Amino acid sequence: MYLISHRGNNKHKYIENTYEAINSSLKEKYIDGVEFDIRKTKDNKFVLSHSMFNKEKIIENNKLKDLKLEELENTLKKIKTNKIIIIDLKYERFKYKKYAYYLNKILKKYKYLNIYLCSFNYDLILYIKKRYKYKSGLIISNILNKCKDYDSFDFISVNYRTYKQFKNALMIWTINDKTTLKKYQNEKIYVITDKPYLNN
């Protein structure tokens, strides 16, 4: 089992999806990597956020300067590790090629990092996999992407309750209790958790 900090969460004082949270988790020897979410702004920048809203503003409708959120590039610039970095691409719109183009402009500068990209957006993540060749995976829920063809991807990411249904699942989410974490200790799988410290 490889332990992945969900949104940088762990036993620390920092807000999730911030550089401080991510960096704090990466410093822990028992944590094998971090996962965090990004969204594109109106001016084609990327910020760390799980929600499509920043306060009452829709992120995709606003410029970076009008949002009080961490910029992806500033975060990647400061990360110094060979641990796994899982970036969950959040995207509700349809012009996914533009999203992928601007994301690649940033990521190609940081090929020395061990970056994995994943998304619920099938068209977006498949296009990135084929066009830009990043390690890319599809996130599958009980509703989304369950019937999609996922053989083209490097990996799939699933809820831990449905793990046994998928032969090539590499990542499972989100386990936040010690008993369930222990069940996966002998599995070669990335386990995403808000509480990595439970396995320390």
HELIX and SHEET records of a PDB file:
HELIX    1   1 TYR A   19  LEU A   26  1                                   8    
HELIX    2   2 ILE A   59  ASN A   61  5                                   3    
HELIX    3   3 LEU A   64  ASP A   66  5                                   3    
HELIX    4   4 LEU A   72  LYS A   78  1                                   7    
HELIX    5   5 TYR A   96  LEU A  107  1                                  12    
HELIX    6   6 LYS A  108  TYR A  110  5                                   3    
HELIX    7   7 TYR A  122  TYR A  132  1                                  11    
HELIX    8   8 TYR A  160  GLN A  165  5                                   6    
HELIX    9   9 LYS A  178  LYS A  183  1                                   6    
HELIX   10  10 PRO A  196  ASN A  199  5                                   4    
SHEET    1   A 9 PHE A  46  LEU A  48  0                                        
SHEET    2   A 9 GLY A  33  LYS A  40 -1                                        
SHEET    3   A 9 TYR A   2  HIS A   6  1                                        
SHEET    4   A 9 TYR A 190  THR A 193  1                                        
SHEET    5   A 9 ALA A 169  TRP A 173  1                                        
SHEET    6   A 9 PHE A 155  ASN A 159  1                                        
SHEET    7   A 9 LYS A 135  ILE A 140  1                                        
SHEET    8   A 9 ASN A 114  SER A 119  1                                        
SHEET    9   A 9 ILE A  84  LEU A  89  1                                        
SHEET    1   B 2 PHE A  53  ASN A  54  0                                        
SHEET    2   B 2 LYS A  57  ILE A  58 -1                                        
END                                                                             
